[in-house]
Amino acid sequence: MNVLSRKNQPDEYRRNPHSVTLLNYHFVFCPKRRKKVLVGEIEHRLQEIIFGLCKENNWRLIACEIRQDHVHLFLNTDPTYAPSVVVKKIKGRASHYLRREFPELKKLPTLWSPSYFVSTAGNVSSETIKMYIDNQRGK
């Protein structure tokens, strides 16, 4: 699902009284043992959880693609959120709610692998990352 909108442009600067920032992060993370469990209602519910966290924390969701065995997120955050904090919040809340709402996920020792990928992107390569995430749909 591509959620790029006029409001969430990858080159949109965040401004506050003390700084101007452009912090775009490309995250990739996967379920434990790369199990293909992110399908159907689980995929839909994960999307809702991610949207809720973005709204709650004022993160701008530029692109999101949930595949059966991994998730791509392209987020813009303000500098008070370290990438490790962002991914910890997403994986933690998603695990809590998804395992409670979908008992079949309790068969896994944990929902998520402890590892993740994160890369920063400024406005030069943001469109490239967005296109890459969009192209994941066909795979």
Contacts in CASP RR format, 6 or more apart in sequence:
PFRMAT RR
TARGET T0000
AUTHOR 0000-0000-0000
METHOD contacts of the structure
MODEL  1
MNVLSRKNQPDEYRRNPHSVTLLNYHFVFCPKRRKKVLVGEIEHRLQEII
FGLCKENNWRLIACEIRQDHVHLFLNTDPTYAPSVVVKKIKGRASHYLRR
EFPELKKLPTLWSPSYFVSTAGNVSSETIKMYIDNQRGK
1 47 0 8 1.000
1 64 0 8 1.000
1 65 0 8 1.000
1 66 0 8 1.000
2 63 0 8 1.000
2 64 0 8 1.000
2 65 0 8 1.000
2 130 0 8 1.000
2 133 0 8 1.000
2 134 0 8 1.000
3 61 0 8 1.000
3 62 0 8 1.000
3 63 0 8 1.000
3 64 0 8 1.000
4 10 0 8 1.000
4 62 0 8 1.000
4 63 0 8 1.000
4 130 0 8 1.000
7 60 0 8 1.000
8 60 0 8 1.000
8 61 0 8 1.000
8 62 0 8 1.000
8 76 0 8 1.000
9 62 0 8 1.000
10 24 0 8 1.000
10 62 0 8 1.000
10 74 0 8 1.000
10 76 0 8 1.000
10 121 0 8 1.000
10 122 0 8 1.000
10 123 0 8 1.000
10 126 0 8 1.000
10 127 0 8 1.000
10 129 0 8 1.000
10 130 0 8 1.000
11 22 0 8 1.000
11 122 0 8 1.000
11 123 0 8 1.000
11 126 0 8 1.000
12 22 0 8 1.000
12 60 0 8 1.000
12 76 0 8 1.000
13 20 0 8 1.000
13 21 0 8 1.000
13 22 0 8 1.000
14 20 0 8 1.000
14 21 0 8 1.000
14 22 0 8 1.000
14 23 0 8 1.000
14 76 0 8 1.000
14 78 0 8 1.000
16 78 0 8 1.000
19 79 0 8 1.000
21 78 0 8 1.000
21 79 0 8 1.000
22 76 0 8 1.000
22 122 0 8 1.000
22 123 0 8 1.000
23 76 0 8 1.000
23 77 0 8 1.000
23 78 0 8 1.000
23 79 0 8 1.000
23 120 0 8 1.000
24 62 0 8 1.000
24 74 0 8 1.000
24 75 0 8 1.000
24 76 0 8 1.000
24 120 0 8 1.000
24 121 0 8 1.000
24 122 0 8 1.000
24 123 0 8 1.000
24 126 0 8 1.000
24 129 0 8 1.000
25 73 0 8 1.000
25 74 0 8 1.000
25 75 0 8 1.000
25 76 0 8 1.000
25 77 0 8 1.000
25 83 0 8 1.000
25 86 0 8 1.000
25 118 0 8 1.000
25 119 0 8 1.000
25 120 0 8 1.000
25 121 0 8 1.000
26 72 0 8 1.000
26 73 0 8 1.000
26 74 0 8 1.000
26 117 0 8 1.000
26 118 0 8 1.000
26 119 0 8 1.000
26 120 0 8 1.000
26 121 0 8 1.000
26 129 0 8 1.000
26 133 0 8 1.000
27 71 0 8 1.000
27 72 0 8 1.000
27 73 0 8 1.000
27 74 0 8 1.000
27 75 0 8 1.000
27 83 0 8 1.000
27 86 0 8 1.000
27 87 0 8 1.000
27 90 0 8 1.000
27 116 0 8 1.000
27 117 0 8 1.000
27 118 0 8 1.000
28 70 0 8 1.000
28 71 0 8 1.000
28 72 0 8 1.000
28 73 0 8 1.000
28 116 0 8 1.000
28 117 0 8 1.000
28 118 0 8 1.000
29 70 0 8 1.000
29 71 0 8 1.000
29 87 0 8 1.000
29 90 0 8 1.000
29 91 0 8 1.000
29 112 0 8 1.000
29 113 0 8 1.000
29 115 0 8 1.000
29 116 0 8 1.000
29 117 0 8 1.000
30 69 0 8 1.000
30 70 0 8 1.000
30 71 0 8 1.000
30 112 0 8 1.000
30 113 0 8 1.000
31 37 0 8 1.000
31 38 0 8 1.000
31 69 0 8 1.000
31 70 0 8 1.000
31 108 0 8 1.000
31 111 0 8 1.000
31 112 0 8 1.000
31 113 0 8 1.000
32 108 0 8 1.000
32 109 0 8 1.000
32 110 0 8 1.000
32 111 0 8 1.000
32 112 0 8 1.000
32 113 0 8 1.000
33 108 0 8 1.000
33 113 0 8 1.000
34 69 0 8 1.000
34 70 0 8 1.000
34 113 0 8 1.000
35 69 0 8 1.000
35 108 0 8 1.000
36 68 0 8 1.000
36 69 0 8 1.000
37 68 0 8 1.000
37 69 0 8 1.000
37 104 0 8 1.000
37 105 0 8 1.000
37 108 0 8 1.000
38 46 0 8 1.000
38 66 0 8 1.000
38 67 0 8 1.000
38 68 0 8 1.000
38 69 0 8 1.000
38 70 0 8 1.000
38 71 0 8 1.000
39 68 0 8 1.000
41 102 0 8 1.000
42 98 0 8 1.000
42 102 0 8 1.000
42 105 0 8 1.000
43 66 0 8 1.000
45 97 0 8 1.000
45 98 0 8 1.000
45 101 0 8 1.000
45 102 0 8 1.000
46 66 0 8 1.000
46 71 0 8 1.000
46 94 0 8 1.000
46 98 0 8 1.000
47 64 0 8 1.000
47 66 0 8 1.000
49 90 0 8 1.000
49 93 0 8 1.000
49 94 0 8 1.000
49 97 0 8 1.000
49 98 0 8 1.000
50 61 0 8 1.000
50 64 0 8 1.000
50 73 0 8 1.000
50 90 0 8 1.000
50 94 0 8 1.000
51 61 0 8 1.000
53 59 0 8 1.000
53 89 0 8 1.000
53 90 0 8 1.000
53 93 0 8 1.000
54 60 0 8 1.000
54 61 0 8 1.000
54 75 0 8 1.000
57 77 0 8 1.000
57 81 0 8 1.000
57 86 0 8 1.000
57 89 0 8 1.000
58 78 0 8 1.000
59 75 0 8 1.000
59 76 0 8 1.000
59 77 0 8 1.000
59 81 0 8 1.000
59 86 0 8 1.000
60 75 0 8 1.000
60 76 0 8 1.000
60 77 0 8 1.000
61 73 0 8 1.000
61 74 0 8 1.000
61 75 0 8 1.000
62 74 0 8 1.000
62 75 0 8 1.000
62 76 0 8 1.000
62 126 0 8 1.000
62 130 0 8 1.000
63 72 0 8 1.000
63 73 0 8 1.000
63 74 0 8 1.000
63 129 0 8 1.000
63 130 0 8 1.000
63 133 0 8 1.000
63 134 0 8 1.000
64 71 0 8 1.000
64 72 0 8 1.000
64 73 0 8 1.000
64 74 0 8 1.000
64 133 0 8 1.000
65 71 0 8 1.000
65 72 0 8 1.000
65 133 0 8 1.000
65 134 0 8 1.000
65 136 0 8 1.000
65 137 0 8 1.000
66 72 0 8 1.000
67 136 0 8 1.000
67 139 0 8 1.000
72 132 0 8 1.000
72 133 0 8 1.000
72 136 0 8 1.000
73 90 0 8 1.000
74 121 0 8 1.000
74 126 0 8 1.000
74 129 0 8 1.000
74 130 0 8 1.000
74 133 0 8 1.000
75 86 0 8 1.000
77 86 0 8 1.000
83 118 0 8 1.000
83 120 0 8 1.000
87 116 0 8 1.000
87 118 0 8 1.000
91 111 0 8 1.000
91 112 0 8 1.000
91 116 0 8 1.000
92 112 0 8 1.000
94 111 0 8 1.000
94 112 0 8 1.000
95 110 0 8 1.000
95 111 0 8 1.000
95 112 0 8 1.000
98 105 0 8 1.000
98 111 0 8 1.000
99 105 0 8 1.000
99 106 0 8 1.000
99 111 0 8 1.000
105 111 0 8 1.000
119 129 0 8 1.000
121 128 0 8 1.000
121 129 0 8 1.000
END
